[in-house]
Amino acid sequence: MTGRTKDQVDEVAREIGGAAVVGDVSRREDVERLLAAAGPIDLLVANAGIALWEESWETDLDAWWHVFEVNVLGAFLTCRLALPAMIERGGGRIVITGSGASYLPGSTSGAYAASKAAVGRFGEVLAKQVEPHGIKVFVISPGLVNTEMTGHRFPEDAPWTPPELAPRLVRELASGRFDALSGRYLHAEHDPPDELEQRIPTILAEDLNAIRLRREQT
């Protein structure tokens, strides 16, 4: 269990009976320290992310780019540094947290939406690259969950996603039940496991659950 805020990291680690390592996923040395403390990894969840609710193109450059440093570089560093050991052990699973902001219209945050689109494509490409090594990669959206990051941006009666759905989806992905969907984008609320399992043939046949550009056929 890792994060940048020591009190929160320590609290969650105690709750789950895990090890607490404070760090920033956008810093290589921190990720190396985290992985060294974790030991052998069967399931890697690249969940760290931040948002910037900018109002226009005049947003501070460093603040805008920092969203990419955490959301995109952080996911890449975590996967890049964890993969050699996973490959050596002959397999594993990676779950990267994406967002509906990567494809839904109406986003007001260019940095956040663009970073999550990048994460989605990165996860799909990575899945193909590591497939020969028995490693599966998934990109998931936890939905609109009421957190410190989102709570002040949406009304109280927003269509909030129950927070337990994302962990449930991750557990199902860790089980191997959905390995056929490696490289796909899955939504914690819109892809309930039992229903998702029935849709696997359709998703693969019609190339669904992925970012695509569809042109009108002439």
LUMBANU-117189 format. One record per residue: residue in three letters; x, y, z of N, C-alpha, C in turn. Coordinates in nm, 4 decimals, decimal comma. Each point is the difference from the previous one (the first is absolute). Layout:
BEGIN
SEFI;ALA;X;Y;Z;X;Y;Z;X;Y;Z;
...
END
This chain:
BEGIN
SEFI;MET;0,0853;-0,1183;0,0000;-0,0853;0,1183;0,0000;0,0887;0,1230;0,0000;
SEFI;THR;-0,0234;0,0884;-0,0980;0,0845;0,1186;-0,0073;-0,0821;0,1229;-0,0332;
SEFI;GLY;0,0587;0,1138;0,0262;-0,0600;0,1294;-0,0277;0,0927;0,1068;0,0538;
SEFI;ARG;-0,0391;0,1256;-0,0166;0,0885;0,1083;0,0421;-0,0277;0,0503;0,1409;
SEFI;THR;-0,1147;-0,0365;0,0568;-0,0384;0,0511;0,1314;0,0165;-0,1097;0,1041;
SEFI;LYS;0,0986;0,0164;0,0876;0,0390;-0,1074;0,0918;-0,1149;-0,0471;0,0880;
SEFI;ASP;-0,0755;0,0926;0,0582;-0,1076;-0,0407;0,0903;-0,1030;-0,0873;-0,0717;
SEFI;GLN;-0,0358;0,0374;-0,1222;-0,0984;-0,0779;-0,0749;0,0564;-0,1356;-0,0400;
SEFI;VAL;0,1245;-0,0020;-0,0431;0,0630;-0,1260;-0,0393;0,0067;-0,0956;0,1185;
SEFI;ASP;0,0418;0,0513;0,1137;0,0107;-0,0836;0,1203;-0,1376;-0,0544;0,0417;
SEFI;GLU;-0,1013;0,0854;-0,0087;-0,1347;-0,0409;0,0422;-0,0544;-0,1117;-0,0876;
SEFI;VAL;0,0134;0,0157;-0,1322;-0,0516;-0,1019;-0,0918;0,0798;-0,1292;0,0138;
SEFI;ALA;0,1304;0,0118;0,0150;0,0828;-0,1196;0,0155;-0,0416;-0,0795;0,1230;
SEFI;ARG;-0,0324;0,0705;0,1084;-0,0468;-0,0698;0,1208;-0,1333;-0,0699;-0,0255;
SEFI;GLU;-0,0884;0,0658;-0,0740;-0,1323;-0,0564;-0,0261;0,0084;-0,1285;-0,0821;
SEFI;ILE;0,0920;-0,0045;-0,0955;0,0075;-0,1156;-0,0896;0,1085;-0,0985;0,0395;
SEFI;GLY;0,0739;0,0319;0,1063;0,1072;-0,0893;0,0418;0,1159;-0,0019;-0,0961;
SEFI;GLY;0,0270;0,1142;-0,0627;0,1070;0,0086;-0,0985;0,1165;0,0840;0,0484;
SEFI;ALA;0,0993;0,0138;-0,0867;0,1180;0,0811;0,0307;-0,0214;0,1417;-0,0523;
SEFI;ALA;0,0451;0,0992;0,0761;-0,0155;0,1401;-0,0364;0,1325;0,0562;-0,0502;
SEFI;VAL;-0,0011;0,0562;-0,1197;0,1189;0,0644;-0,0564;-0,0431;0,1336;-0,0586;
SEFI;VAL;0,0468;0,1094;0,0580;-0,0349;0,1330;-0,0498;0,0856;0,0316;-0,1215;
SEFI;GLY;-0,0620;0,0481;-0,1058;0,0759;0,0315;-0,1199;-0,0844;0,0674;-0,1056;
SEFI;ASP;0,0668;0,0479;-0,1047;-0,0621;0,0696;-0,1116;0,0274;-0,0829;-0,1257;
SEFI;VAL;-0,1046;-0,0484;-0,0656;0,0187;-0,0903;-0,1143;0,0623;0,0686;-0,1206;
SEFI;SER;0,0087;0,1325;0,0008;0,0648;0,0685;-0,1106;0,1513;0,0084;0,0191;
SEFI;ARG;0,0509;-0,0539;0,1111;0,1435;-0,0003;0,0288;0,0526;-0,1430;-0,0052;
SEFI;ARG;0,0941;-0,0262;-0,0895;0,0502;-0,1357;-0,0198;0,0539;-0,0598;0,1292;
SEFI;GLU;0,0748;0,0780;0,0765;0,0598;-0,0547;0,1219;-0,1059;-0,0419;0,1015;
SEFI;ASP;-0,1124;0,0714;0,0021;-0,1083;-0,0372;0,0904;-0,0665;-0,1306;-0,0441;
SEFI;VAL;-0,0200;-0,0140;-0,1304;-0,0618;-0,1227;-0,0505;0,0920;-0,1196;0,0232;
SEFI;GLU;0,1289;0,0182;-0,0201;0,0948;-0,1084;0,0258;-0,0052;-0,0423;0,1459;
SEFI;ARG;-0,0085;0,0970;0,0902;-0,0066;-0,0298;0,1440;-0,1307;-0,0729;0,0333;
SEFI;LEU;-0,1076;0,0426;-0,0627;-0,1296;-0,0646;0,0220;0,0030;-0,1457;-0,0430;
SEFI;LEU;0,0510;-0,0256;-0,1196;0,0011;-0,1361;-0,0515;0,0929;-0,0896;0,0809;
SEFI;ALA;0,1099;0,0565;0,0479;0,0918;-0,0782;0,0833;-0,0681;-0,0416;0,1294;
SEFI;ALA;-0,0844;0,0862;0,0536;-0,0695;-0,0317;0,1250;-0,1139;-0,0989;-0,0227;
SEFI;ALA;-0,0553;-0,0003;-0,1224;-0,1168;-0,0839;-0,0269;0,0356;-0,1473;-0,0174;
SEFI;GLY;0,1200;-0,0282;-0,0503;0,0345;-0,1394;-0,0253;-0,0664;-0,0487;-0,1274;
SEFI;PRO;-0,0115;-0,1317;-0,0189;-0,0595;-0,0538;-0,1236;-0,1423;0,0525;-0,0208;
SEFI;ILE;-0,0288;0,0433;-0,1216;-0,1296;0,0603;-0,0307;-0,0754;-0,0864;-0,1006;
SEFI;ASP;-0,1186;-0,0438;0,0384;-0,0891;-0,0709;-0,0915;-0,1020;0,0951;-0,0621;
SEFI;LEU;-0,0396;0,1019;0,0768;-0,0990;0,0975;-0,0454;0,0516;0,1396;0,0293;
SEFI;LEU;0,0157;0,0798;-0,1040;0,0427;0,1385;0,0135;-0,1183;0,0900;-0,0334;
SEFI;VAL;-0,0366;0,0877;0,0916;-0,1087;0,0947;-0,0235;0,0591;0,1403;-0,0037;
SEFI;ALA;0,0057;0,0588;-0,1188;0,0531;0,1354;-0,0175;-0,1163;0,0973;0,0123;
SEFI;ASN;-0,0241;0,0437;0,1217;-0,1210;0,0755;0,0312;0,0255;0,1478;0,0267;
SEFI;ALA;0,1257;0,0387;0,0227;0,0289;0,1387;0,0366;-0,0443;0,0951;-0,1099;
SEFI;GLY;-0,0605;0,1102;0,0397;-0,0436;0,0975;-0,0985;-0,0408;0,1304;0,0647;
SEFI;ILE;0,0132;0,1081;-0,0743;-0,0431;0,1315;0,0466;-0,0794;0,0664;-0,1112;
SEFI;ALA;-0,0742;0,1037;0,0354;-0,0783;0,0746;-0,0984;0,0278;0,1485;0,0154;
SEFI;LEU;-0,0144;0,0696;-0,1098;0,0125;0,1459;-0,0017;-0,1221;0,0549;-0,0706;
SEFI;TRP;-0,0758;0,0823;0,0697;-0,1241;0,0498;-0,0591;0,0258;0,1381;-0,0605;
SEFI;GLU;0,0779;0,0024;-0,1071;0,0357;0,1280;-0,0600;-0,1195;0,0581;-0,0742;
SEFI;GLU;0,0005;0,1304;-0,0160;-0,1114;0,0687;-0,0650;0,0303;0,0351;-0,1455;
SEFI;SER;0,1287;0,0034;-0,0378;0,0323;0,0384;-0,1365;0,1417;-0,0419;-0,0341;
SEFI;TRP;0,0442;0,0361;-0,1207;0,1360;-0,0285;-0,0458;0,1036;0,0803;0,0776;
SEFI;GLU;-0,0436;0,0959;0,0826;0,0930;0,0844;0,0734;0,0465;-0,0622;0,1313;
SEFI;THR;-0,0349;-0,1263;0,0223;0,0409;-0,0706;0,1212;0,1517;0,0006;0,0136;
SEFI;ASP;0,0468;0,0052;0,1224;0,1432;-0,0034;0,0265;0,0636;-0,1229;-0,0644;
SEFI;LEU;0,1063;0,0188;-0,0747;0,0635;-0,1074;-0,0753;0,0463;-0,1135;0,0905;
SEFI;ASP;0,0670;0,0331;0,1078;0,0530;-0,1033;0,0889;-0,1121;-0,0812;0,0642;
SEFI;ALA;-0,1085;0,0672;0,0376;-0,1135;-0,0702;0,0614;-0,0658;-0,0931;-0,1011;
SEFI;TRP;-0,0157;0,0478;-0,1241;-0,0614;-0,0820;-0,1058;0,0845;-0,1233;-0,0261;
SEFI;TRP;0,1306;0,0162;-0,0124;0,0887;-0,1105;-0,0326;0,0134;-0,0985;0,1160;
SEFI;HIS;-0,0135;0,0498;0,1230;0,0125;-0,0892;0,1155;-0,1078;-0,1075;-0,0010;
SEFI;VAL;-0,1169;0,0306;-0,0554;-0,1054;-0,1006;-0,0126;0,0504;-0,1169;-0,0854;
SEFI;PHE;0,0719;0,0287;-0,1066;0,0576;-0,1058;-0,0831;0,1117;-0,0738;0,0724;
SEFI;GLU;0,0773;0,0720;0,0798;0,1090;-0,0649;0,0730;-0,0530;-0,1073;0,0943;
SEFI;VAL;-0,1100;0,0287;0,0657;-0,0577;-0,0970;0,0940;-0,0828;-0,1048;-0,0738;
SEFI;ASN;-0,0931;0,0445;-0,0837;-0,0966;-0,0929;-0,0599;0,0598;-0,0884;-0,1091;
SEFI;VAL;0,0908;0,0545;-0,0797;0,0542;-0,0753;-0,1138;0,1394;-0,0529;0,0315;
SEFI;LEU;0,0928;0,0896;0,0348;0,1344;-0,0458;0,0334;-0,0039;-0,0937;0,1206;
SEFI;GLY;-0,0843;0,0307;0,0975;-0,0105;-0,0855;0,1181;-0,0437;-0,1404;-0,0347;
SEFI;ALA;-0,1003;-0,0110;-0,0878;-0,0462;-0,1329;-0,0424;0,1097;-0,0726;-0,0780;
SEFI;PHE;0,0677;0,0726;-0,0889;0,1066;-0,0620;-0,0780;0,1146;-0,0473;0,0893;
SEFI;LEU;0,0452;0,0862;0,0906;0,1108;-0,0378;0,0881;-0,0349;-0,1226;0,0835;
SEFI;THR;-0,1195;-0,0003;0,0554;-0,0407;-0,1115;0,0848;-0,0008;-0,1304;-0,0788;
SEFI;CYS;-0,0580;0,0037;-0,1193;-0,0033;-0,1206;-0,0837;0,1401;-0,0363;-0,0479;
SEFI;ARG;0,0723;0,0994;-0,0471;0,1337;-0,0248;-0,0564;0,0929;-0,0656;0,1013;
SEFI;LEU;-0,0035;0,0444;0,1231;0,0925;-0,0507;0,1007;-0,0483;-0,1301;0,0642;
SEFI;ALA;-0,1305;-0,0269;-0,0072;-0,0530;-0,1242;0,0567;0,0056;-0,1157;-0,0990;
SEFI;LEU;-0,0023;0,0306;-0,1295;-0,0131;-0,1050;-0,1011;0,1168;-0,0985;-0,0072;
SEFI;PRO;0,1256;0,0420;0,0114;0,1070;-0,0994;-0,0118;-0,0150;-0,1174;0,0948;
SEFI;ALA;-0,0351;0,0263;0,1258;-0,0176;-0,1080;0,0967;-0,1235;-0,0824;-0,0322;
SEFI;MET;-0,1063;0,0623;-0,0478;-0,1205;-0,0733;-0,0366;0,0287;-0,0916;-0,1184;
SEFI;ILE;0,0750;0,0504;-0,0980;0,0366;-0,0816;-0,1158;0,0866;-0,1176;0,0429;
SEFI;GLU;0,0935;0,0263;0,0890;0,0877;-0,1076;0,0481;-0,0786;-0,1088;0,0710;
SEFI;ARG;-0,1061;0,0402;0,0696;-0,0819;-0,0963;0,0733;-0,1036;-0,0670;-0,0895;
SEFI;GLY;-0,0139;0,0487;-0,1232;-0,0862;-0,0681;-0,0955;-0,1429;0,0459;-0,0065;
SEFI;GLY;-0,0308;0,1177;0,0508;-0,1374;0,0485;-0,0123;-0,0366;0,1009;0,1063;
SEFI;GLY;-0,1246;0,0438;-0,0061;-0,0518;0,0979;0,0952;-0,1081;0,0824;-0,0660;
SEFI;ARG;-0,0570;0,0898;0,0760;-0,1062;0,0860;-0,0524;0,0228;0,1434;0,0450;
SEFI;ILE;-0,0314;0,0926;-0,0896;0,0138;0,1428;0,0265;-0,1345;0,0663;-0,0235;
SEFI;VAL;-0,0421;0,0810;0,0952;-0,1233;0,0777;-0,0131;0,0373;0,1477;0,0125;
SEFI;ILE;-0,0324;0,0777;-0,1025;0,0296;0,1433;-0,0028;-0,1317;0,0764;0,0097;
SEFI;THR;-0,0044;0,0997;0,0863;-0,1225;0,0774;0,0165;-0,0104;0,1068;-0,1078;
SEFI;GLY;-0,0999;-0,0150;-0,0852;-0,0292;0,0996;-0,1018;-0,1187;0,0850;0,0429;
SEFI;SER;-0,0747;0,0500;-0,0974;-0,1155;0,0842;0,0321;-0,0874;0,0167;-0,1228;
SEFI;GLY;-0,1288;0,0181;0,0240;-0,0912;0,0320;-0,1084;0,0324;0,1331;-0,0652;
SEFI;ALA;0,0765;0,0838;0,0704;0,0405;0,1286;-0,0575;0,0866;-0,0178;-0,1231;
SEFI;SER;0,0535;-0,1214;-0,0198;0,0858;-0,0248;-0,1150;-0,0779;-0,0021;-0,1310;
SEFI;TYR;-0,1313;-0,0196;0,0055;-0,0779;-0,0089;-0,1241;-0,1351;0,0707;0,0051;
SEFI;LEU;-0,0524;0,0285;0,1181;-0,1316;0,0627;0,0086;0,0085;0,1477;-0,0376;
SEFI;PRO;-0,1009;0,0535;-0,0679;0,0009;0,1422;-0,0348;-0,0279;0,0858;0,1234;
SEFI;GLY;0,0386;0,1256;-0,0073;-0,0368;0,0948;0,1037;0,0992;0,0188;0,1123;
SEFI;SER;0,1164;-0,0653;-0,0058;0,0971;0,0181;0,1068;0,0488;0,1439;0,0041;
SEFI;THR;0,0194;0,0527;0,1191;0,0497;0,1367;0,0159;0,1469;0,0041;0,0369;
SEFI;SER;0,0631;-0,1162;0,0119;0,1412;-0,0042;0,0375;0,0805;-0,0617;-0,1133;
SEFI;GLY;0,0700;0,0844;-0,0750;0,0806;-0,0506;-0,1096;0,1117;-0,0900;0,0474;
SEFI;ALA;0,0652;0,0379;0,1103;0,1124;-0,0786;0,0512;-0,0465;-0,1374;0,0452;
SEFI;TYR;-0,1056;-0,0050;0,0790;-0,0465;-0,1275;0,0545;-0,0537;-0,0906;-0,1112;
SEFI;ALA;-0,0850;0,0547;-0,0863;-0,0596;-0,0809;-0,1063;0,1079;-0,0531;-0,0941;
SEFI;ALA;0,0948;0,0855;-0,0380;0,1059;-0,0432;-0,0904;0,0895;-0,1043;0,0655;
SEFI;SER;0,0278;0,0167;0,1287;0,0856;-0,0969;0,0691;-0,0672;-0,1362;0,0086;
SEFI;LYS;-0,1297;-0,0026;0,0210;-0,0695;-0,1275;0,0104;-0,0176;-0,0657;-0,1369;
SEFI;ALA;-0,0111;0,0803;-0,1048;-0,0002;-0,0574;-0,1351;0,1351;-0,0647;-0,0280;
SEFI;ALA;0,1070;0,0662;0,0426;0,1342;-0,0562;-0,0180;0,0155;-0,1300;0,0769;
SEFI;VAL;-0,0504;-0,0040;0,1213;0,0079;-0,1204;0,0823;-0,0766;-0,1150;-0,0654;
SEFI;GLY;-0,1162;0,0308;-0,0564;-0,0787;-0,1037;-0,0653;0,0729;-0,0634;-0,1169;
SEFI;ARG;0,0607;0,0818;-0,0835;0,0738;-0,0518;-0,1141;0,1268;-0,0720;0,0446;
SEFI;PHE;0,0661;0,0540;0,1020;0,1191;-0,0654;0,0525;-0,0326;-0,1406;0,0489;
SEFI;GLY;-0,1086;-0,0137;0,0731;-0,0385;-0,1312;0,0517;-0,0299;-0,0988;-0,1109;
SEFI;GLU;-0,0662;0,0461;-0,1068;-0,0330;-0,0886;-0,1113;0,1263;-0,0463;-0,0721;
SEFI;VAL;0,0912;0,0943;-0,0257;0,1250;-0,0359;-0,0685;0,0846;-0,0916;0,0880;
SEFI;LEU;0,0089;0,0332;0,1281;0,0801;-0,0821;0,0915;-0,0524;-0,1425;0,0057;
SEFI;ALA;-0,1311;-0,0154;-0,0037;-0,0590;-0,1340;0,0058;0,0504;-0,0875;-0,1143;
SEFI;LYS;0,0109;0,0569;-0,1184;0,0511;-0,0751;-0,1151;0,1483;-0,0317;0,0164;
SEFI;GLN;0,0738;0,0949;0,0551;0,1441;-0,0179;0,0130;0,0369;-0,1102;0,0992;
SEFI;VAL;-0,0774;-0,0117;0,1066;0,0352;-0,0973;0,1050;-0,0793;-0,1292;-0,0099;
SEFI;GLU;-0,0887;-0,0093;-0,0979;-0,0802;-0,1219;-0,0168;0,0856;-0,1254;-0,0122;
SEFI;PRO;0,1123;0,0025;-0,0756;0,0819;-0,1218;-0,0110;0,0596;-0,0462;0,1326;
SEFI;HIS;0,0015;0,0879;0,0989;0,0581;-0,0335;0,1296;-0,1059;-0,0448;0,1013;
SEFI;GLY;-0,1235;-0,0163;-0,0452;-0,1056;-0,0468;0,0894;-0,0538;0,1053;0,0936;
SEFI;ILE;0,0201;0,1272;-0,0335;-0,0457;0,1099;0,0854;-0,1210;0,0665;-0,0642;
SEFI;LYS;-0,1009;0,0266;0,0807;-0,1227;0,0626;-0,0471;-0,0089;0,1419;0,0553;
SEFI;VAL;-0,0488;0,0911;-0,0838;-0,0095;0,1412;0,0379;-0,1419;0,0491;-0,0255;
SEFI;PHE;-0,0549;0,0708;0,0967;-0,1355;0,0542;-0,0113;0,0011;0,1475;0,0399;
SEFI;VAL;-0,0854;0,0782;-0,0637;-0,0237;0,1384;0,0410;-0,1440;0,0084;0,0487;
SEFI;ILE;-0,0195;0,0493;0,1210;-0,1351;0,0069;0,0549;-0,0364;0,1428;0,0381;
SEFI;SER;-0,1283;0,0271;-0,0008;-0,0511;0,1241;0,0576;-0,0757;-0,0351;0,1275;
SEFI;PRO;0,0314;0,0648;0,1114;-0,0747;-0,0248;0,1231;-0,1371;0,0643;-0,0013;
SEFI;GLY;-0,0290;0,0820;-0,1029;-0,1256;0,0730;-0,0040;0,0128;0,1334;0,0712;
SEFI;LEU;-0,1113;0,0668;0,0185;-0,0017;0,1279;0,0706;-0,0136;-0,0278;0,1497;
SEFI;VAL;0,1136;-0,0087;0,0670;0,0026;-0,0323;0,1424;0,0205;0,1286;0,0791;
SEFI;ASN;-0,0751;0,0146;0,1068;0,0069;0,1207;0,0831;0,1251;-0,0049;0,0874;
SEFI;THR;0,1047;0,0689;-0,0431;0,1265;0,0048;0,0721;0,0400;0,1451;0,0243;
SEFI;GLU;0,1139;0,0192;0,0644;0,0499;0,1361;0,0200;0,0269;0,0694;-0,1332;
SEFI;MET;0,0328;-0,0772;-0,1026;0,0313;0,0574;-0,1303;-0,1243;0,0438;-0,0757;
SEFI;THR;-0,1121;-0,0687;0,0221;-0,1198;0,0263;-0,0808;-0,1148;0,0633;0,0781;
SEFI;GLY;-0,0015;-0,0182;0,1303;-0,1160;0,0383;0,0793;-0,0404;0,1453;-0,0131;
SEFI;HIS;0,0977;0,0892;-0,0153;-0,0311;0,1427;-0,0083;-0,0335;0,0453;-0,1410;
SEFI;ARG;0,0107;-0,0890;-0,0983;-0,0226;0,0371;-0,1393;-0,1387;-0,0387;-0,0504;
SEFI;PHE;-0,0698;-0,0837;0,0741;-0,1296;-0,0514;-0,0449;-0,1029;0,0183;0,1104;
SEFI;PRO;-0,1286;0,0115;-0,0361;-0,1040;0,0175;0,1021;-0,0176;-0,1251;0,0844;
SEFI;GLU;-0,0601;0,0166;0,1154;-0,0192;-0,1132;0,0920;-0,0839;-0,1098;-0,0628;
SEFI;ASP;-0,0929;0,0372;-0,0886;-0,0876;-0,0998;-0,0608;0,0536;-0,0493;-0,1353;
SEFI;ALA;0,1292;0,0169;-0,0241;0,0608;-0,0516;-0,1235;-0,0129;-0,1521;-0,0032;
SEFI;PRO;0,0065;-0,0607;-0,1171;-0,0130;-0,1466;-0,0091;0,1284;-0,0699;0,0463;
SEFI;TRP;0,0242;0,0087;0,1303;0,1227;-0,0553;0,0568;0,0047;-0,1521;-0,0147;
SEFI;THR;0,1173;-0,0519;-0,0283;0,0219;-0,1435;-0,0084;0,0372;-0,0529;0,1376;
SEFI;PRO;-0,0630;-0,1069;0,0478;0,0385;-0,0576;0,1295;0,1496;-0,0325;0,0023;
SEFI;PRO;0,0731;0,0415;0,1015;0,1463;-0,0159;0,0003;0,0466;-0,1443;0,0033;
SEFI;GLU;-0,0856;-0,0933;0,0414;0,0429;-0,1396;0,0093;0,0041;-0,0705;-0,1363;
SEFI;LEU;-0,0556;0,0613;-0,1041;-0,0067;-0,0679;-0,1293;0,1368;-0,0141;-0,0665;
SEFI;ALA;0,0841;0,1016;0,0108;0,1329;-0,0088;-0,0624;0,0851;-0,1105;0,0630;
SEFI;PRO;0,0098;-0,0074;0,1339;0,0752;-0,1120;0,0585;-0,0573;-0,1363;-0,0378;
SEFI;ARG;-0,1310;-0,0088;-0,0130;-0,0604;-0,1275;-0,0395;0,0440;-0,0389;-0,1405;
SEFI;LEU;0,0029;0,0982;-0,0913;0,0437;-0,0279;-0,1359;0,1470;-0,0409;-0,0029;
SEFI;VAL;0,0831;0,0676;0,0788;0,1420;-0,0343;0,0047;0,0193;-0,1430;0,0482;
SEFI;ARG;-0,0738;-0,0397;0,1019;0,0104;-0,1378;0,0508;-0,0371;-0,1004;-0,1085;
SEFI;GLU;-0,1043;0,0310;-0,0766;-0,0409;-0,0903;-0,1079;0,1083;-0,0085;-0,1073;
SEFI;LEU;0,0607;0,1128;-0,0332;0,1067;-0,0010;-0,0995;0,1208;-0,0780;0,0512;
SEFI;ALA;0,0269;0,0087;0,1278;0,1134;-0,0727;0,0587;-0,0218;-0,1504;-0,0042;
SEFI;SER;-0,1239;-0,0427;-0,0055;-0,0313;-0,1432;0,0035;0,0309;-0,0706;-0,1319;
SEFI;GLY;0,0154;0,0764;-0,1069;0,0214;-0,0594;-0,1321;-0,1279;-0,0212;-0,0786;
SEFI;ARG;-0,1121;0,0307;0,0612;-0,1300;-0,0233;-0,0625;-0,0172;0,0786;-0,1305;
SEFI;PHE;0,0687;0,1143;-0,0101;-0,0192;0,0857;-0,1170;0,1291;0,0223;-0,0772;
SEFI;ASP;0,0899;-0,0954;0,0043;0,1269;0,0141;-0,0705;-0,0184;0,0213;-0,1505;
SEFI;ALA;-0,1088;-0,0501;-0,0554;-0,0255;0,0174;-0,1431;-0,0183;0,1469;-0,0369;
SEFI;LEU;-0,0304;0,0845;0,0990;-0,0239;0,1415;-0,0254;0,1224;0,0854;0,0302;
SEFI;SER;0,1159;-0,0627;0,0075;0,1227;0,0770;0,0218;0,0144;0,1075;-0,1073;
SEFI;GLY;0,0326;0,1218;0,0435;0,0118;0,1131;-0,0908;-0,1266;0,0811;-0,0141;
SEFI;ARG;-0,1091;-0,0474;0,0598;-0,1285;0,0684;-0,0125;-0,0237;0,0961;0,1165;
SEFI;TYR;-0,0892;0,0957;-0,0252;-0,0432;0,0971;0,1003;-0,1288;-0,0513;0,0649;
SEFI;LEU;-0,0008;-0,0104;0,1309;-0,1146;-0,0534;0,0721;-0,0464;0,1000;0,1042;
SEFI;HIS;-0,1298;0,0064;0,0200;-0,0593;0,0979;0,0912;-0,0577;-0,0714;0,1217;
SEFI;ALA;0,0355;0,0468;0,1179;-0,0399;-0,0682;0,1230;-0,1507;-0,0104;0,0156;
SEFI;GLU;-0,0725;0,0998;-0,0486;-0,1458;-0,0001;0,0158;-0,0717;-0,0551;-0,1226;
SEFI;HIS;0,0495;0,0305;-0,1177;-0,0691;-0,0387;-0,1238;0,0372;-0,1397;-0,0482;
SEFI;ASP;0,1022;-0,0599;0,0604;0,0421;-0,1346;-0,0375;-0,0021;-0,0937;0,1214;
SEFI;PRO;-0,1179;-0,0231;0,0582;-0,0059;-0,0929;0,1131;0,0511;-0,1375;-0,0413;
SEFI;PRO;0,0769;-0,0679;0,0855;0,0720;-0,1213;-0,0408;-0,0838;-0,1068;-0,0684;
SEFI;ASP;-0,1130;-0,0358;0,0568;-0,0783;-0,1085;-0,0604;-0,0495;0,0370;-0,1394;
SEFI;GLU;-0,0453;0,1230;-0,0146;-0,0459;0,0458;-0,1312;0,1173;0,0121;-0,0968;
SEFI;LEU;0,1127;0,0490;0,0506;0,1180;0,0167;-0,0835;0,0470;-0,1335;-0,0563;
SEFI;GLU;-0,0053;-0,1024;0,0811;0,0451;-0,1317;-0,0453;-0,0825;-0,0485;-0,1188;
SEFI;GLN;-0,1287;0,0263;0,0015;-0,0863;-0,0417;-0,1102;0,0279;0,0796;-0,1272;
SEFI;ARG;0,0555;0,1205;0,0155;0,0223;0,0879;-0,1148;0,1386;-0,0176;-0,0625;
SEFI;ILE;0,0846;-0,0841;0,0567;0,1370;-0,0132;-0,0506;0,0036;-0,0292;-0,1500;
SEFI;PRO;-0,0739;-0,0986;-0,0513;0,0066;-0,0277;-0,1446;-0,0378;0,1206;-0,0857;
SEFI;THR;-0,1009;0,0749;0,0417;-0,0436;0,1169;-0,0760;0,1051;0,1102;0,0037;
SEFI;ILE;0,0579;0,0228;0,1159;0,1034;0,1032;0,0139;0,1170;-0,0283;-0,0927;
SEFI;LEU;0,0422;-0,1250;-0,0058;0,1137;-0,0356;-0,0836;-0,0360;0,0042;-0,1478;
SEFI;ALA;-0,1172;-0,0497;-0,0335;-0,0398;-0,0062;-0,1408;-0,0227;0,1386;-0,0595;
SEFI;GLU;-0,0519;0,0929;0,0819;-0,0344;0,1330;-0,0507;0,1003;0,1067;0,0429;
SEFI;ASP;0,1099;-0,0427;0,0624;0,1056;0,0925;0,0423;-0,0557;0,1120;0,0870;
SEFI;LEU;-0,0713;-0,0385;0,1054;-0,0609;0,0962;0,0912;0,0921;0,0263;0,1193;
SEFI;ASN;-0,0429;0,0917;0,0854;0,0733;0,0345;0,1225;0,1428;0,0438;-0,0302;
SEFI;ALA;0,0140;0,0872;-0,0984;0,1303;0,0534;-0,0378;-0,0207;0,1360;-0,0654;
SEFI;ILE;0,1017;0,0851;0,0082;-0,0075;0,1315;-0,0631;0,0235;-0,0167;-0,1494;
SEFI;ARG;-0,1001;0,0373;-0,0802;0,0091;-0,0148;-0,1444;-0,0578;0,1231;-0,0699;
SEFI;LEU;0,0496;0,0273;-0,1195;-0,0574;0,1003;-0,0866;-0,0823;-0,0719;-0,1062;
SEFI;ARG;-0,1286;0,0272;-0,0045;-0,0852;-0,0668;-0,0971;-0,0441;0,1030;-0,1067;
SEFI;ARG;0,0342;-0,0290;-0,1237;-0,0359;0,0881;-0,1096;-0,1232;-0,0517;-0,0747;
SEFI;GLU;-0,0723;0,0923;-0,0597;-0,1149;-0,0383;-0,0824;0,0525;-0,0701;-0,1252;
SEFI;GLN;-0,0599;-0,1126;-0,0293;0,0400;-0,0749;-0,1184;-0,0651;0,0595;-0,1228;
SEFI;THR;0,0812;0,0248;-0,1053;-0,0553;0,0581;-0,1233;0,0228;-0,0955;-0,1170;
END
